[in-house]
Amino acid sequence: MDRKNLIENAIADIDRKASDRQREAGELYLRARTGDRSARFAIAEGISTSDLPALLTPAINVEFLANYAAYPTVWQNIVDETIDSPTLGNVEFGGFDFSTSDLIGDHDGDTFVGMGLPGVGEYGEYPAVNFTTEQLAAELRKNGVRLRISWEAVVNSGRVDFIGRSTAAFARYAAEQEDVKLAKQFVGTDGSINTAISHVTGDPALSLEALRNAKAQIGGVTVGGRPLGAGRYSLVTTPALAETASEILGISSVERTDSSTGDVYTTSTGNGNVSAVSFAALAAVGGHDTAGAVDDAWFLVARDHARPTFAQIFLEGYRAPLISIKDSGHMSLGGGDVPARLGNFEVDDIETRGRHVVGAALVTPEGVIGSDASGS
């Protein structure tokens, strides 16, 4: 199920579980967010107990998920598979054992060459291929932040605006975290390429010729004896190199000279199955220790082959991020609960929290090749 459908289903689930009073409060909140003064007054006067968080949580989460779904992420342009892990911590990946060396040879008069399926004779026994699980070099963990908003800020912003502002910010941060997790599979914070990723021979700067050589290099790769067989590729760069990548992929044909005859001919670049991906998180992760450390680095990622190169990982049952508001939990001397919007007991503030459980893994290192442009 794609991201849009997941979020639509989550929003529908929130609406289905909401009480009539929550729906009424949510309607007032959304009207107040669009400038309806009467709705803003109704929230300020009508929801006068500390159950403000309980009443507005469904509406706030709907707004949060809508903002989250609308924020563009990059990882979908690089990753072919998502994994729903049942537990936090280390992640398992299950799949066929791709080693076909034991099967190569004659099978009922049909020579198996490492691709496709071996032959089986009448009443013959089918050759066995094992289903295995392996520990991925990835850790699924929760990430989040807690936002404290002072009572003074709530008064100055009109009591409602802080909710919408924090909701939009948390939605963006949650979406960004998905890209950050994937970027950390490419590079370290010092800008170095993941040691599991092979380098383009000579670590050249990005050029048409360098890209052509990288495609040839990755095209000859095998995984467990099987050719990688990529259907398409993603050329992944930082935004600093994005213009160069687009210009290179915009070239559809080039003139070449036959070294033996001296004849000049026009030929296709063969890059019609390559798409440029500008990955801002790559610059944020790789340039963390030294700004600009990965500005010239580039990667070619194989897509649409039997075993995914990268996987994006989510906790089963927690695919979407969560935002929540802390209940204030104290009472006035005159009796009655103090409204949550008037701050909590200890420090007179309101707290909202965003949480997202996401990870990423390099499943098939053979499916990606990179260059740090050092020319070494």
Helices and strands as residue ranges (DSSP letters): H 3-17, H 20-33, H 37-46, H 52-70, G 75-77, E 81-85, E 89-96, E 105-107, E 110-112, E 131-150, H 151-156, H 161-183, E 198-199, H 208-219, E 222-223, E 226-227, E 232-237, H 239-249, E 253-257, E 264-268, E 274-278, H 280-286, E 298-303, E 310-315, E 322-325, G 340-342, E 349-362, G 365-367, E 368-371
